[in-house]
Amino acid sequence: MRTAIVDGRWLNDDEQRTWRSFLMATRLLFDQLERDLKEESDLSFAYYEILTRLSEAPGRSMRMATLAAACVFDRSRLSHAVDRLVREGWVRRVPVGQDGRGQLAELTDDGMAVVRRAAPHHIERVRTLIFDRLTPDQQRVLAEISEIVATGITDPIRLTRMGWPEAELSGPAAPGPPGPARTAR
C-alpha cells in the first residue's frame, strides 16, 4: 500500500545541500575512524568509546546506566558490549549497593593498556580528518553548531549526564585543545 506524500516543510535547495553534506561527512568520518581503529588496534569504535570513557572516569569505573548514557547506547547494547570487553579481560563488572542490582563497569589494567596503545593513532586521525582542516574560528563554529543541534534533540541536563561538560552548554565553546587527560573519541 502506498502512502500519499503530505505537504510539509520541505528543504529548499541550500538546506538540502547542507543536510546531504552533513550526512555524508559524518558517515564518511565515522566509517573512516571505525576502519582505522580496526586496522590499528583491532577495536570497534563502540568498544574504544567505552574504554576511553572508563579511562577518564574517577577510579576508572562508572555505573552501567551512566556509561550507557555517556556512550549514547541503550542499556542492552552496552551490556552486550561490556560482556565482550569482560571476556577480553579489559573490563570487569562490580556489584554496587546492598541489593547488588546496580553494577559498575571498571577498566582493568589490561584495558587501560589497550586505550594507551590505541589513543595516539586515533587522536592523530581525528586531528588529521577534522582539526587540521579547520581554522580555530571554524572549530568554534563547529562546536557551537554541535551544541545547538544536541540541545535541540535533548536538554542540557541530560547532555551533562552524558558527559558533555556543563561549562560548554552555557555559552560559546572555549578555544584551544582539550586538557591532557582527555582523549578524542
N, C-alpha and C positions, 0 to 999 in steps of 0.2 A: 504494500500500500504506500503510495506516495503522499507526502505531506506538502501542503502549499507553503510557499515562502511568504512569510508575513512581513509587511512593511515594517521597517525598523530603522535604527540609526546605522546606516551603512558607513563604512570607512570611505573617506574621499581618497583620491589618488595619492596624496602625500602621506596620509595616515596608513594607507595600505602598504606603501613602500617602507615606511618606518616600522610597521608591525612585522612585515616579512623579513626585513633586515635584522631586527632584534631577534626574531625567532631563529633565523639561520645562524646568526652569530653565536647565540647561546648554545644551540645544538652542536655546532662545529666545535666550540670551545670545550664543552663537557665531553664530547666524543674524543677529542684530541687528548685531554687530560686523562681520561679513562685509559686510552691506549698507552700513553706514556707511563702511567703508574703500573699497568700490567707488564709492560715491557721491561721497565727498570727495576720494579720492586715486587712483581707478581702479586699486586694488590688491586682490588677494585677501588673505585673512587669512594663507594659507600664504606668499605672497611677502613680506608685511610681516614675518612671523616670521623668515624667512631674512635679510632685510635688517637687521632690528634685532639679530639675533644677531651678524651680522658687524660691525655698527656698534659693538657693545660689546666685541668681541674685540680682544686686543692686535694692533696693526698692521692692524686691520680685516680680518683673514683667519683662516680656520680650515681644518683638514683636512676634506675632504668627509665622511669617516666620522664625525668628531666633530660636524660640523654636522648630519648626519643624526640622530645620537643626540640632540643638543640640541633639535631640532625634532620629535622623535619621528616621523620619516619613515623608510620603508625607503630603501635606497640608490638604488633605481631611481626612486622618486618624487622624491627630492632631485635626482638627476641631470637629470631632465626639467625640473624647476622651475629649476635653475641654468642649464640651456641657454637657457630663455626669458629669464632675467634677463641672461644674457650678450648675447643678441640685442638687448635693450633698452639695453645699454651700462652697466648698473648693477653688474654683477659681472664679474670675469674669472677664468678658470681659470689656475692657475700650477702647473707641474710641481714635484714635490718629490722629493728623493732622487736618487741617481746612476742608478738604473734608470728613473726617470721614471714609475713606475707610480702613485705617490701623487700626489694633487693637492690644492692649496689652492683654496678659493673666496675671492676677495678683493673687497671692496667698493670700487668706483670712487668718484671724487669725485661723479660724477653720481648714483650710487646713494646716497651719503651725503646729497645734496641731497634726494632723494626721501624718505628717512627723516625728515629735518628738517622737510619740508613736511607729512608725514602724521602724525608723532608727536603734535603738540599736540592735534589734534582727537581722535585715537584715545585718548590718555590721558584727555582730558576725558570721553569717552564711558564709559571704564572707571570713572572716578570717579563719574560720574552713575549708571551702571547698577548698580554694586556698592558702592563705598566710602562714598558719600554716604548710602546707605540703611542702612548698618550702623554700630552703635556700635563704639568701639575694642575692647570686650570681644568683640563678635560677630566682628570681624575676626580677633582672635586665635584664637577658636574655629574659624572657617573655615580658618585656616592650619593649626591642629592637626589638624582633620578631614582636610584635603587631604593632609597628611603621612602620617597613619595609612593612608589609602586608598592613596596612592602606594607606601609601603613595604610594603603588603600585596600589591602587584602585582609589585614588583621590589625589589631590595635597595638600601640606601643608597649603596653604592659606585657602582652603575650610575646612580642618580639624580644623584650628584655629577658623574659623567662627562657626564650630560645637561645639566648646568648648574645643578642645584639646589644652592644654597650649603650646603656641608658643615655650617656652624655651625647652620643651621636644622634639620638632621637629628639634632642631639644633644640637643635639648630644645625647650621651647615657643618659638614664633615670637616674635621681638623686636618690641615695639610700635613704631609710627612709620612714616613713609613711606620708600620706597626712596631711596637716595642719588641725587644729581643726575645721575649718568651712566646710571642705569637707566631704561629705558623700559618701559611696560606693553606686554605682548604681546597 
